[in-house]
Every structure is written in C-alpha cells, then in structure tokens.
C-alpha cells in the first residue's frame, strides 16, 4: 500500500529500481483483483476505530518519514491515507506523534460527518485511535510541551486539545497487530495479507450470496 505513494515522485525520471517496483505493483494488483472491502458479517458494535503508524525517515533522499492511518467501521475500512510527512522528524517518536496528530484531525472530521448522518449511536463516544509507539502516546496525553518536544511544530500539538475535549482517545496497539503498518512500509506477503484482511479487504469467496 505504501509503495505506490513512494514511487509516484519518480514518474518523470524513473530508474531501473523504480521500474522493478512498478512491475511489482502490477503483479500485486493482478494477485488481489478478486478482493473486496466487506462490511458486517458478524454481530459487532457499530463504532469507529482508527489505527496510525509511521516509518521513520523512510525516504532516503530527503529523510522524511512515511505516515499512514486507517479508520474501520463495521469491520471494514472507511477512510485511509498513506503519505510522506512534510517536515523531517528527529526521532521515531516524533514521526509517530505527527502521524497520530493527522489521524486525530481526520477522526474529528469523520465524527462530525457521521453525527450529521445519525446512523451510529456510539459516535458521541471518543473515537479510539490506536498507536504502537508508547512515546507518541505519552506526548499526545501531555497537556504541556517539555524541552524535548518544544521543537515540534505547533500545529501537531492540536491532538492534545482534541483528546482533552473528548473527541478522541489514544490507545496502545502492538506493532504486529497494527493494520496501518502496510501504509508505511513494505511487509512480507503473509503479514501484509493479515493486515488487509483485518480491515475488511477479503477475497470474493467471503461475499454472502
């Protein structure tokens, strides 16, 4: 999922490695052409859950990190994004914090949109956003900036206000259980398939007739 995003800047002047990556993307699309986003299928609470992740300084040209988030409702993904961060993070924690902040802003928009629809009773509760970095979680819950976080651009600290007013609750998830992982880095096929299955992307055979 992260690979197309990383290769797109090289469309005008691709090298051999980029052609190999594009061929792999086409092979992946052919292999997954029978997969669909499926919702429901079992009794579950109708609530939104978000997952966020970052790959620290993933771009070796400009040392910017790769962010990704995905939101799941009724067993299937309803919003997702994979993108390069606009600033250079100094640490893994900072890159994860920036990713979590962007996910929190998306959660606020989704919360308002779904509230207006009036179809999800639990939307009044905080949207749970899962992050696999303890340091980023601690920074998000901290109401004040300390010396080690003062250099982070002010706009990313908006997540603290969002949490404080009850729109979002940030929670811990194990790295191996984080379905946002494929949005930030290439994974083995088995791990990739497990993650995309957990957000509702499944083969045609799962569709009920």
Secondary structure, 3 states (H helix, E strand, C coil): CHHHHHHHHHCCCCCHHHHHHHHHHHHHHHHCCCEEECCCCCCCCCCEEEEEEEECCCCCCCCCCEEEEEEEECCEEEEEEEEECCCCCCCHHHHHHHHHHHHHHHHHHHHHHHHHHCCCHHHHCCEEEEECCHHHHHHHHCCCCCHHHCCCCHHHHHHHHHHHCCCEEEEECCHHHCCCHHHCCCCCHHHHHHHHHHCCEEEHHHCCC
